[in-house]
Amino acid sequence: MDLNYSADELTFRDEVRSFLNKDLSQTLSEKVRLGKRLSKTDHEEWHATLNKQGWLANNWPVEHGGTGWNAVYRHIFEEELCLAHAPRTIPFGLSMLAPVLLKFGSQAQKDHFLPRILDGTDWWCQGYSEPQAGSDLASLKTRAVRDGDHYVVNGQKTWTTLGQHADWIFCLVRTDTDVKPQEGISFLLIDMKTPGVTVRPITLIDGGQEVNEVFFEDVRVPVANLVGEENKGWTYAKYLLTHERTNIAGVGFSTAALVHLKEICAKQMSGGRPLLENPYFAGRVAQIEIDLMAMATTNLRMIAKAAAGQAPGAESSMLKIKGTEIRQAINDLTRRAIGRYAMPFVSEAMDSGANVQGVGPEYAAAASPGYFNNRKLSIFGGSNEIQRNIISKAILGL
């Protein structure tokens, strides 16, 4: 297997770099580099920039406004975005719901929702996790009872990322309680402005409020908003998760974070020398870089399989575990490199436009918030413990 990029792929990489140099706002890029919290407007402007270029829906088919890129092109694009400190593309409508609609949605749903996702009319969030249904998603309790041309929804979702900005939420709901859990779940599209929907922010340890609780109290949802068949939502949920776990290794994010760590180590001093010249600390950085290079090679193998039309197997679980461990290790080492300035972090200094200064050099402000926030990496998308169970069954036959 040749893991080097072809001439066409290298040309495409140069095209992406040229676009980013020209169209990515330096102000926005600097916010991302310094770990600032981005506003809804920041994300909307970046989505609009990508959409104008025709690159926003890079995993969609061409006939629906996508690029038609293969897995390798998408990998190159995502990696270059990270290295240029571009905002992450909000995935809920583009990379999670859209593939489900394209595969299982009605023609009316495709015609209505897909263009609105693409032009930014609708901002989506994901209604999967519940207080007693996280990794064990099949135990969800939110009910949807048929009442004529509507479902009446009651229940609660939690850890709803950026739900405070959302216009719509795609939800897993229980529509049959007399069958085994996986067989009684349906996939509903719910307008967040519907009476009975309440969003409450959750303040995290880093002081941010990127996740929320969403409550449903007698919320009436048109039956036309059911995706596919009633009680077949578990099938659609699993299909969505295969797209949620695309690029789960986060090679681009880790590569950019490692570059940033090295820049910090060149400025932070230890014994009168740059920290990166400290043998002990340099050894820890080198070990992370070795692990990242090995993971990147494994990731390219999986991408090559995807480009050849093969579905990813337990390798995605391996990449999820290793990728999140590497990113958390970089976060930890960054915090240690900054030392005492990483301790008294000022949460307000992370908000875009806030006239609040952090403590120490500008790159210190995000060290502790980033460390704390990214503890979630080994939990969401299927906790690493769940991923180890998948590996033990699929590869080791246990």
N, C-alpha and C positions, 0 to 999 in steps of 0.2 A: 504494500500500500504506500503510495506517494503522498506524504503529508505536506508537501510544499504546494503553494498556490500556483495555479497555471498563469500563463501570460494574460489571459482574459480576466482572471480574478485579480491580478495585480493592477491591471488597468482600471478595473472597477474600484479597487481600494483608493487609487489616486483620485478618481472622480469623487468619491465620498469625502476625501480629505479636502479637496478643492471647494466642495459645497460648504463644508463646515467652516473653513477659513473665511468664506465670503458671507455666509448667511447666519451663522451662529453668533448671536450677540455676545460681545466680550463681557458686558455687565452680567448677563445671565450665566455665562460660563464661569465667571469668577464666583458667583454665588454658589454654584455647584461645587467648585473646587474647594471652597472654604466650608462646605457643609451647611450652608444656610438653609433654613426652611423656605421652600418656594410657595408662592401664593397660587391660587387658582388661575389668576391672570397670567402668571409666568408659564404655567403648563399649557394654557389655551393658546398663548402666542406661539409657543414652540410647536404645538400640534399644527397650528395654521401654517407655520413655515414649512414643516415637513409635507403637509397636504398640498401646498402650492407647488412643491417640487415633485409631487406624485409618489412620495416615499413613505407616507404615513402608514398605510395599510400594507406593509411589505409582506405579510403572510396571507393576503387575500388573493383570489384569482383575478386576472386582468379584467374580466368582464364585469366585475363588481367594483372596480376602481383600485385594484391592487397592482403590485409590481410584477407578479409572476416569478419572483426570484426563487432560486433553489435554496437549500439549507446552507450551503457554503456562502452564498452571497449575503444571506441574512446574518450569518455569523460575523462576516467581515464588517457589515454595516453596524451591528450592535457593538462590536469591539471598538470601532473607530469613534462611535458616539461616546463611549466611556472614556477613551483616551483624550478626547477633546473637551471633556467635562460638560457634555450636553445633558439637559434634564432627561431623566428616564421617561420613556413613553408610557403613559398611564394605560395599563393593559386590560382593564376590565371590559370595556366595550370592544376594543380593537382585537385583542388576542385571546379573549376568553369567550365572550358572548358571540361575537361574529362567527367564529368557526362552528359553533353549535347551531346558529340560525342557518348558516349555509348548508349544513348537513341535515338538520332535522326540522327547521322552521318552515312555515307555510310561505307561499309566494307573497301573500299580503304582508307578512311579517318582514320578509327580506326587503320588499319594495319600500316599506315604511321606515324601518329602523336602520338599515345599513347606510343609506345616504346621510342620515342624521348623526350617526356615529362618526362618519368620515368628515363632515363639515363642522363638527363641534356643537351642533344643536343640542344633543343629548349627552350628558355626562353620566356614566353608569358606575354602579358599585355592586359588590358581590354579597349575596345573602346566603351563606352556607353555614358557618359556625354558629353554634348556640352555647349557652352556659354549660350544658351537659352533653354537648355533641361537637367535639373538636376533631381530633384525629379519628374518633369513632363516630363518623358523620352519619352513619345509618341510624343512629339513635335519636335523631332530631325529632322535636316535638311540635314545631309550628304547624298548625292545622289549617287546611283549606277545605271547607264544606261547600258542596255545590248547592246553589240556590237559584234555580232558573238559568238565566244567561250570565250569572256571576258566580264566583267563588267568594266565600266570606272567610277572611284570613285572620287568625288570632295566634299570637306567639311572640317570640323574641329572637333576634339575631345579635351576635356580638362580634367584636374585633372587625367591624365593618370599615375597611380602610377608605379614607376620604369620603365617607358617606355624607359628611356635612356639605359637600359640594354637589352631590349627585341629584340628577333629575329622575333617574330610574334605578331600580334594583332588580337583578335577576335572582330569584329565590328558589331554594328547594323547600317544598312543603309536603306535609303528610296528607294524602287524600284517601288512604285506606289503612285502617288500624287492625284489620282482621287477617292480614297476611304477614309473612316474615318481613322484617323492617325494610330490606332493600326493595321489596316489591310494591310498597305502598307509597312511593314518593313521586311527586310531580314537579315540573319545572315551570315556574310562573314568572311573568314580566309584570312588575308593579310600579306604577307611577308614584313617586315619592310625595307628590302633592295631594294624593288621595286622602280624604278625611280618615283619621284613625292611625296615621303613620306618625310616629314620634322619633326623633333622632336626639340622642344624648351623648355628648363627647366624653371620652375616657382620657383623663390626663395621665400620661405615661411618666416613667421615672426620669426621663430626660426633660420633662416639662412640656413636651409637645402634645398635641391633640389630633394625631392623624387617624386614630381609630375611634369607633363609636359603637354604642348600643342602638339598635333599631327595634322599636316596639310596634306591633300590629294589633289594633283593637277594632274588631268588626270591620275590617278593611274590605271593601267590595271591589273585586277585580274581574273585569270581563273575561268570559270563557275564551274569547278570541285571543287572549294573552297567554294561553297555555301553549307551550312549545311541544310539538309532537303529540304523543298520546298520553292520556292520563295514566298515572302509575308506572310510567316508563322513565321517570326522571333520573333514576339511578344510572341508567345507561348513558344518558346525556351528561350527567355529572362526571362520570368516569372519562368520557370523551373530552370534556372541558379540561379535566385535570391533566390530560396528556399535553394540552397546549399551555396550561399554567406552568408546567414543568419544563417547557422549552427554554433552553438557555439557563436551566436551573443551576448549573455549575457557577455561573457568574464570573467567567474568566475575565471578561472585560472590566468588570467592577474591581476585581481583585488586582488586576494588572495596573489599573489607574491608581488604586489605593497604595500599591507597593511603590510606585513611582513617587507618590506624594510622601510616603514614609521616608524614602531615601533623601528627598529634598529637605525634610525636617532634620534628619540625622546629619546632613551636611552643615546645618546651621546651629544645632544644639551642640554645646561643648561639654567634654568630659576630660578632666585632667589637662586642660589647656589644648586639647585636640578635638576635632569634630567627632561626634559620637560614633559615626560609622567607622572610625579607625580604632575604636575599642574592640579588641578581639572577641570578647564575650558577646557583646551586642551585635557585632558584625556577623558572628556565627549564627545567631538567631535569625537575622535577616536573611542570611544565605540559605538556611534550612527552609524558610518559608518560600523563598524563590525557587528552590529545587522542587518542593512539593507542588508549587504552582505550575512549573514547567511540565512536570509529570502529568498533572491533571489536565493541562491544556492539550497534551498529546492524546490522552484518552478521550477528551471532548471532541477532538478532531476526528477520531475514529468513529465516534457515534454520529457525528455530522455527515461523514462519508457514507455511513449506512443509510441515514435518512435521505441523502441526496440520491442514493440508489433505490429508493422506494421501500426500504426495510423499516419496520416499526422498531422504536427503541425498546429494549428489554430492561433487565435489572441494572444495566449500566447507568440508567438515569438515576437510580437510587444511589449507586456508588458515587456518582458525580454530585448529587445533592448533599450527601454527607460530607465528602471531602471539600466541596466548594464552600459550604457554610463554615466548616472548621477553619479553612484558610482565611476567609474574610474576617472571622472573629479573632484569629491569631494576629492578623495585621492591625485590627482595631486595638487589641491589647498592647501590642508593641508600640503603636503610635502614642498611646496614652502614657506608657512608660518612658518613651523618648522625651516627651514634653515635661515629664516630672511634676514638680509642684504646681506649675501653671495649669495642669490638667485637673487639679482637684477642685478649686473654687469656681466651677463653671457657672456662667450666668445664662440661664435659659433664654431670657429675652434677647440676648445678643445674637441668637440664632434666627430670629424672625427677619424676613426681608423688610427693609425700610425702617427697622427700629433704630432709633438714635440712642443705642445703648452699647457701651464698650465692654468687651470681655476682659479677662485678666491675662496679662502677658502678651506674647506676640499674637498676631492675627490668626495664625494657624492653630493656636491653642484652644480657641473657643469651641471647636467642634469635637475635640478629642474625647472628652467624657460623654457628651450626648451621643456621639456616634457609637462609642463602645457599649453604652447601655441599650440604645435602641436596637442595635444589631444582635443582641442576645436572642431576638425573635427569629433570626435566620434559621436556626436549627429546629424551630418549632413549626413555622407555617409551611404550607405546601406539603404537608405530611411530615410529622416530626421525624428526627433522625432515628429514633427508636423504632418507629414504624418502618422506615426504610431498611433498617437492619433485619427486621422480620421478613421483608420482601426478598432481600438478598439470601437469607438463610433458606427460604423455601425454593426460590427460583433457581439459585445457583448451587447451593449445597445440598438441596433435597431434604432438609430437616423438617 
